Amino acid sequence: MPRSSPAPLHLAVALDAAGWHPAAWREPGARPAELFTARYWADLVAEAERGLLDFVTLEDSLSLQSSLPDGPDGRTDQVRGRLDAVLVAARVAPLTRHIGLVPTAVVTHTEPFHVSKAIATLDFVSTGRAGVRLKVSGRADEAAHFGRRTVPALPAEGLASAEGQALVADLFDEANDYVEVLRRLWDSWEDDAEIRDVATGRFVDRRKLHHVDFVGRRFSVRGPSITPRPPQGQPVVAALAHDTVPYRLVARSADLGFVTPRDDEHARSIVTGIRREQAAAGRADETVHVFGDLLVFLDRSPGAAADRRARLDESTGAAHTGDAEVFTGTPEQLADLLQERQGVGLTGFRLRPGALPHDLEQITRYLVPELQRRGAFRTAYEANTLRGLLGLPRPANHYATTA
């Protein structure tokens, strides 16, 4: 038996299409005809909420899904096409009460002003359960959709080359600026800027709306926002990080980072590096969560998950691999692994269901009860906001504090 966890862990799921395996849409329980309907996504998020999960993330991109890292692959045997993640979250929000909603937003080609008000709106619609997962894009085909910049051609070694690393550094420097603008815009209305006094005819105290006056290399934003300060003050900012430069973004700018360790030692090294960067950024006293990502195939009987994964791989003609470690086994075995990884510094986990809805239901109906039996997961929602679920305080307004 694993030793008891030092504290209840946090648990989220990453929702994407019919599941993270490219052949998942062909499974008997899949709903491929409904992938572009609101009901499909509402059902998945409702299942996640029944499992008392902290939040769901919704994947998004600025190009069609591809099996290639740098452009379209032309395949027609896998799911292609998406709904907009922020709009899906806004549609699902009124149908849920507790679970956090964290859509993906590609920050490389979108304007921070637009994303700031979209996520602020999601926070209002969900009454304080919004977050955003920042994603950068270094793909030439995505840049071509907008025509405002070009992506340099890279050598055969791609992002591992000196040119590739320079591109990564540039993209993540821009992402750091992007977060700064988001946070300034969310604070550009003080909490009591809206007076709504019918007798005097004053709806807004204009002195409590602030220009953010950000000037950077890629964009300049005057502000203020057109949307009042969100219920959480600052919606949760998250990012997926695979290496040193993205780790720095998490440590300096985010509330939550998703990482992809290969094993316990790698997880310990990643957490140590992020905490070091966090201290260097003057954030040592702030809570920055580090969640481990796992792609999961779960079944209650030993061997069933492995058989199902093998069948899916056979459908595509190759074993599926990705950026995250793949776990195949029972909910009890996964609970052992999560508690073990928590012991090396991870504060939570984001699970990527291999096939939907099967693996999501295995998480909510079997993994969660197992963790609850061990005292390692909540038995009821204990907060009404996503920041509250994650133990993050509601931050003071920057402009109200310094004015």
C-alpha positions as CSV (number, residue, x, y, z in Angstrom):
1,M,0.0,0.0,0.0
2,P,1.3,3.5,-0.8
3,R,1.8,5.9,2.1
4,S,-0.9,8.5,2.7
5,S,-0.7,11.6,0.7
6,P,0.4,14.7,2.6
7,A,-2.6,16.6,1.3
8,P,-5.5,15.9,-1.0
9,L,-4.4,16.1,-4.6
10,H,-5.9,18.1,-7.4
11,L,-7.3,16.3,-10.4
12,A,-8.4,17.6,-13.8
13,V,-9.1,16.1,-17.2
14,A,-8.1,17.3,-20.7
15,L,-10.9,16.9,-23.2
16,D,-10.1,16.7,-26.9
17,A,-12.4,15.4,-29.7
18,A,-13.3,11.7,-29.1
19,G,-10.2,11.1,-26.9
20,W,-6.5,11.5,-27.2
21,H,-5.9,8.3,-29.2
22,P,-6.4,9.2,-32.9
23,A,-8.5,6.1,-33.4
24,A,-10.8,6.7,-30.5
25,W,-13.6,8.0,-32.7
26,R,-14.0,4.5,-34.1
27,E,-14.7,2.9,-30.7
28,P,-18.2,1.4,-30.1
29,G,-19.0,3.9,-27.3
30,A,-17.7,7.0,-29.2
31,R,-20.1,9.7,-30.5
32,P,-18.3,10.9,-33.7
33,A,-21.6,12.3,-35.1
34,E,-21.9,14.7,-32.1
35,L,-18.4,16.1,-31.9
36,F,-19.6,19.5,-33.2
37,T,-22.6,19.7,-30.9
38,A,-23.1,21.5,-27.6
39,R,-24.7,18.4,-26.1
40,Y,-21.6,16.3,-26.5
41,W,-19.3,18.7,-24.6
42,A,-22.0,19.4,-22.0
43,D,-22.3,15.7,-21.3
44,L,-18.5,15.3,-20.9
45,V,-18.1,18.2,-18.5
46,A,-21.2,17.1,-16.5
47,E,-19.5,13.7,-16.1
48,A,-16.3,15.4,-14.9
49,E,-18.3,17.5,-12.4
50,R,-20.0,14.3,-11.1
51,G,-16.5,13.1,-10.3
52,L,-15.7,16.3,-8.3
53,L,-12.8,17.2,-10.5
54,D,-11.1,20.6,-10.1
55,F,-11.5,21.6,-13.8
56,V,-11.5,20.5,-17.4
57,T,-9.3,21.9,-20.1
58,L,-10.6,22.2,-23.7
59,E,-8.1,21.8,-26.5
60,D,-7.8,24.3,-29.4
61,S,-5.5,25.3,-32.2
62,L,-5.3,27.5,-35.2
63,S,-4.9,24.7,-37.7
64,L,-6.4,21.2,-38.3
65,Q,-5.1,18.4,-36.1
66,S,-2.1,16.7,-37.6
67,S,0.2,13.7,-36.9
68,L,3.1,15.9,-38.0
69,P,4.6,18.5,-35.7
70,D,5.0,21.3,-38.3
71,G,2.1,21.2,-40.7
72,P,-0.9,19.4,-42.0
73,D,-0.7,15.7,-42.8
74,G,-3.5,15.2,-45.3
75,R,-5.0,12.2,-43.4
76,T,-8.7,11.5,-43.6
77,D,-8.9,8.6,-41.1
78,Q,-8.6,10.7,-38.0
79,V,-10.7,13.5,-36.4
80,R,-10.1,16.8,-38.1
81,G,-11.8,20.1,-37.2
82,R,-12.7,21.8,-33.9
83,L,-15.1,24.1,-32.2
84,D,-13.8,27.2,-30.5
85,A,-12.7,26.2,-27.0
86,V,-13.7,29.5,-25.3
87,L,-17.1,29.5,-26.9
88,V,-17.7,25.9,-25.9
89,A,-16.7,26.7,-22.3
90,A,-19.2,29.7,-22.3
91,R,-21.9,27.4,-23.6
92,V,-21.3,24.7,-21.0
93,A,-20.8,27.1,-18.0
94,P,-24.5,27.7,-17.2
95,L,-25.1,24.0,-17.2
96,T,-22.5,23.4,-14.4
97,R,-22.2,24.7,-10.9
98,H,-18.8,23.8,-9.5
99,I,-16.2,22.6,-11.9
100,G,-13.6,24.9,-13.4
101,L,-13.5,25.6,-17.1
102,V,-10.1,26.2,-18.8
103,P,-10.2,26.6,-22.5
104,T,-7.1,26.9,-24.6
105,A,-6.2,30.2,-26.3
106,V,-3.4,30.4,-28.9
107,V,-1.6,33.6,-27.9
108,T,0.8,33.9,-30.8
109,H,-1.6,35.3,-33.4
110,T,-4.5,36.5,-31.2
111,E,-4.9,39.9,-29.6
112,P,-4.6,40.0,-25.8
113,F,-7.4,42.5,-25.6
114,H,-9.8,40.1,-27.3
115,V,-8.8,37.1,-25.1
116,S,-8.9,39.2,-21.9
117,K,-12.5,40.2,-22.4
118,A,-13.5,36.7,-23.6
119,I,-12.1,35.0,-20.5
120,A,-13.5,37.8,-18.2
121,T,-16.9,37.1,-19.8
122,L,-16.5,33.4,-19.2
123,D,-15.7,34.2,-15.6
124,F,-18.9,36.1,-15.3
125,V,-21.0,33.5,-17.1
126,S,-19.5,30.7,-14.8
127,T,-19.7,32.9,-11.7
128,G,-16.0,32.6,-11.0
129,R,-14.9,29.3,-12.5
130,A,-12.8,30.4,-15.5
131,G,-9.2,29.9,-16.5
132,V,-7.2,30.0,-19.7
133,R,-4.5,27.7,-21.0
134,L,-2.0,29.7,-23.0
135,K,-0.6,28.1,-26.1
136,V,2.1,29.4,-28.5
137,S,2.4,28.6,-32.2
138,G,5.6,28.2,-34.2
139,R,3.9,26.7,-37.2
140,A,4.2,28.3,-40.6
141,D,0.8,27.1,-41.7
142,E,-0.9,28.8,-38.8
143,A,1.0,32.1,-39.4
144,A,-0.2,32.0,-43.0
145,H,-3.8,32.2,-41.7
146,F,-3.1,35.7,-40.5
147,G,-0.4,37.1,-42.7
148,R,1.1,39.4,-40.0
149,R,4.3,37.5,-39.5
150,T,6.3,34.8,-41.1
151,V,7.9,31.8,-39.3
152,P,11.4,31.1,-40.4
153,A,12.3,27.8,-42.2
154,L,14.1,25.6,-39.7
155,P,16.9,23.1,-40.4
156,A,16.2,19.4,-40.4
157,E,16.6,19.1,-36.6
158,G,13.7,21.6,-36.2
159,L,13.2,23.2,-32.8
160,A,16.3,21.4,-31.4
161,S,18.5,23.6,-33.7
162,A,19.9,27.0,-32.7
163,E,17.4,28.7,-35.0
164,G,14.6,26.6,-33.4
165,Q,15.6,27.5,-29.9
166,A,15.8,31.2,-30.8
167,L,12.2,30.9,-32.2
168,V,11.0,29.2,-29.0
169,A,12.6,31.9,-26.8
170,D,11.0,34.6,-28.9
171,L,7.5,33.0,-28.8
172,F,7.6,32.5,-25.0
173,D,8.9,36.1,-24.4
174,E,5.9,37.2,-26.3
175,A,3.7,34.9,-24.2
176,N,5.1,36.5,-21.0
177,D,4.1,39.9,-22.3
178,Y,0.7,38.5,-23.2
179,V,0.1,37.4,-19.6
180,E,1.1,40.8,-18.4
181,V,-1.4,42.5,-20.6
182,L,-4.2,40.0,-19.6
183,R,-3.6,40.7,-16.0
184,R,-3.4,44.5,-16.4
185,L,-6.7,44.5,-18.4
186,W,-8.5,42.3,-15.8
187,D,-7.4,44.9,-13.2
188,S,-8.2,47.9,-15.3
189,W,-11.6,48.2,-13.6
190,E,-11.5,48.4,-9.8
191,D,-13.9,46.1,-8.0
192,D,-16.2,49.0,-7.1
193,A,-16.0,50.9,-10.4
194,E,-19.6,50.2,-11.1
195,I,-21.9,52.4,-9.0
196,R,-25.2,51.7,-10.7
197,D,-26.9,54.6,-8.8
198,V,-30.2,55.3,-10.5
199,A,-30.9,58.4,-8.3
200,T,-27.8,60.2,-9.4
201,G,-27.6,58.7,-12.9
202,R,-24.1,57.4,-12.4
203,F,-23.4,53.9,-13.5
204,V,-19.6,54.0,-13.5
205,D,-17.0,55.9,-11.5
206,R,-14.6,56.8,-14.3
207,R,-11.8,57.4,-11.8
208,K,-11.7,53.7,-11.1
209,L,-11.1,52.7,-14.7
210,H,-7.4,52.7,-15.6
211,H,-5.3,52.8,-18.8
212,V,-2.9,49.9,-18.8
213,D,-0.5,51.6,-21.2
214,F,1.5,48.5,-22.1
215,V,4.1,48.9,-24.8
216,G,6.0,45.8,-26.0
217,R,7.8,44.5,-29.0
218,R,4.8,42.7,-30.5
219,F,1.9,44.9,-29.3
220,S,0.9,47.9,-27.4
221,V,-2.3,48.2,-25.5
222,R,-3.8,51.3,-23.9
223,G,-6.9,50.0,-22.1
224,P,-8.9,50.0,-20.1
225,S,-10.9,46.8,-20.8
226,I,-14.5,47.1,-21.8
227,T,-15.4,44.3,-19.4
228,P,-15.5,44.9,-15.6
229,R,-13.1,43.1,-13.3
230,P,-13.9,39.3,-13.3
231,P,-15.5,37.7,-10.3
232,Q,-12.2,36.0,-9.4
233,G,-10.3,39.2,-9.9
234,Q,-7.8,37.2,-12.0
235,P,-9.0,34.1,-13.8
236,V,-6.5,31.2,-13.5
237,V,-3.7,31.3,-16.1
238,A,-2.2,28.0,-17.1
239,A,0.4,26.8,-19.6
240,L,1.7,23.4,-20.8
241,A,5.5,23.3,-20.5
242,H,8.0,20.7,-21.8
243,D,11.4,22.4,-21.4
244,T,13.4,25.2,-19.7
245,V,11.9,28.2,-21.5
246,P,8.3,27.1,-21.1
247,Y,9.0,26.2,-17.4
248,R,10.2,29.8,-17.0
249,L,6.8,31.1,-18.3
250,V,5.0,29.0,-15.8
251,A,7.2,30.1,-12.9
252,R,7.1,33.8,-13.8
253,S,3.6,34.4,-15.1
254,A,1.2,31.5,-14.6
255,D,-0.9,30.1,-11.7
256,L,-0.6,26.6,-13.0
257,G,1.7,24.6,-15.2
258,F,1.1,21.3,-16.9
259,V,4.3,19.2,-17.3
260,T,5.1,15.8,-18.8
261,P,7.6,13.9,-16.7
262,R,8.8,10.5,-17.8
263,D,9.3,9.1,-14.3
264,D,9.6,10.1,-10.6
265,E,13.1,11.5,-10.9
266,H,12.3,13.5,-14.0
267,A,9.2,14.9,-12.2
268,R,11.3,15.9,-9.2
269,S,13.8,17.7,-11.5
270,I,11.1,19.6,-13.3
271,V,9.5,20.8,-10.0
272,T,12.8,21.8,-8.6
273,G,13.6,23.8,-11.8
274,I,10.2,25.6,-11.7
275,R,10.5,26.5,-8.0
276,R,14.0,27.9,-8.7
277,E,12.7,30.1,-11.5
278,Q,9.7,31.1,-9.3
279,A,12.0,32.3,-6.6
280,A,14.1,34.2,-9.1
281,A,11.0,36.0,-10.3
282,G,10.1,37.1,-6.8
283,R,7.2,34.7,-6.5
284,A,8.5,32.3,-3.9
285,D,5.7,33.0,-1.5
286,E,3.0,32.5,-4.2
287,T,1.2,29.3,-5.0
288,V,2.1,28.0,-8.4
289,H,0.6,24.6,-9.1
290,V,2.5,22.0,-11.1
291,F,0.3,19.3,-12.5
292,G,1.6,16.2,-14.2
293,D,0.0,15.2,-17.5
294,L,-0.8,11.5,-18.2
295,L,-2.6,9.9,-21.1
296,V,-4.7,7.2,-19.6
297,F,-6.3,3.9,-20.7
298,L,-8.2,2.5,-17.8
299,D,-10.3,-0.6,-17.2
300,R,-11.3,-2.4,-14.0
301,S,-10.1,-5.8,-15.0
302,P,-6.3,-6.3,-15.4
303,G,-5.2,-6.5,-19.0
304,A,-8.5,-5.1,-20.4
305,A,-7.0,-1.6,-20.8
306,A,-3.9,-3.0,-22.6
307,D,-6.1,-5.0,-24.9
308,R,-8.2,-2.0,-25.8
309,R,-5.1,0.2,-26.4
310,A,-3.6,-2.5,-28.6
311,R,-6.9,-2.6,-30.6
312,L,-6.8,1.2,-31.1
313,D,-3.1,1.1,-32.1
314,E,-3.9,-1.7,-34.6
315,S,-6.6,0.6,-36.1
316,T,-4.0,3.2,-36.9
317,G,-1.2,0.9,-37.8
318,A,1.2,2.1,-35.2
319,A,1.6,2.5,-31.4
320,H,0.3,5.9,-30.3
321,T,2.9,8.1,-28.6
322,G,2.8,11.7,-27.7
323,D,4.4,14.3,-25.4
324,A,3.0,12.8,-22.2
325,E,3.6,9.5,-20.6
326,V,1.0,6.8,-21.3
327,F,-0.5,4.9,-18.4
328,T,-2.4,1.6,-19.1
329,G,-4.0,-0.3,-16.3
330,T,-6.6,-0.3,-13.6
331,P,-7.9,2.7,-11.6
332,E,-6.2,1.3,-8.5
333,Q,-2.9,1.1,-10.2
334,L,-3.3,4.6,-11.4
335,A,-4.1,5.8,-7.9
336,D,-0.8,4.2,-6.7
337,L,1.1,6.1,-9.4
338,L,-0.6,9.5,-8.6
339,Q,0.2,9.2,-4.9
340,E,3.8,8.3,-5.7
341,R,4.3,11.2,-8.1
342,Q,2.6,13.6,-5.6
343,G,5.4,12.6,-3.2
344,V,8.1,14.1,-5.5
345,G,6.4,17.5,-5.6
346,L,3.6,17.5,-8.1
347,T,0.5,19.2,-6.6
348,G,-2.0,17.6,-9.0
349,F,-2.6,15.8,-12.3
350,R,-4.3,16.4,-15.6
351,L,-5.4,13.2,-17.1
352,R,-6.0,12.8,-20.9
353,P,-8.6,10.1,-21.5
354,G,-7.5,7.9,-24.3
355,A,-11.0,7.3,-25.5
356,L,-14.2,9.3,-24.6
357,P,-16.4,8.7,-22.8
358,H,-15.0,5.4,-21.6
359,D,-11.8,6.5,-20.0
360,L,-13.4,9.7,-18.5
361,E,-16.0,7.5,-16.8
362,Q,-13.3,5.2,-15.5
363,I,-11.7,8.3,-13.9
364,T,-14.9,9.7,-12.4
365,R,-16.6,6.4,-11.3
366,Y,-13.6,4.3,-10.2
367,L,-10.4,6.3,-9.9
368,V,-12.0,9.0,-7.8
369,P,-13.7,6.7,-5.4
370,E,-10.5,4.8,-4.9
371,L,-8.6,8.1,-4.1
372,Q,-11.4,9.0,-1.7
373,R,-11.1,5.7,0.1
374,R,-7.4,6.6,0.6
375,G,-8.3,10.1,1.9
376,A,-6.5,11.6,-1.1
377,F,-9.3,13.4,-2.9
378,R,-12.3,15.5,-1.9
379,T,-15.7,14.1,-1.2
380,A,-17.5,17.3,-2.0
381,Y,-16.8,20.6,-3.7
382,E,-15.4,23.0,-1.0
383,A,-15.3,26.3,-2.9
384,N,-17.4,28.2,-5.4
385,T,-14.6,29.4,-7.6
386,L,-11.8,27.8,-9.5
387,R,-9.2,29.8,-7.6
388,G,-10.9,28.6,-4.4
389,L,-10.7,25.0,-5.5
390,L,-7.0,25.4,-6.2
391,G,-6.3,27.2,-2.9
392,L,-5.4,30.4,-4.7
393,P,-6.4,33.7,-3.0
394,R,-8.3,36.4,-4.9
395,P,-5.6,38.9,-5.7
396,A,-5.8,42.5,-4.9
397,N,-6.3,44.9,-7.8
398,H,-2.9,46.2,-8.9
399,Y,-4.3,49.7,-9.8
400,A,-6.4,50.1,-6.6
401,T,-3.4,49.1,-4.5
402,T,-0.9,51.5,-6.1
403,A,-3.3,54.4,-6.9
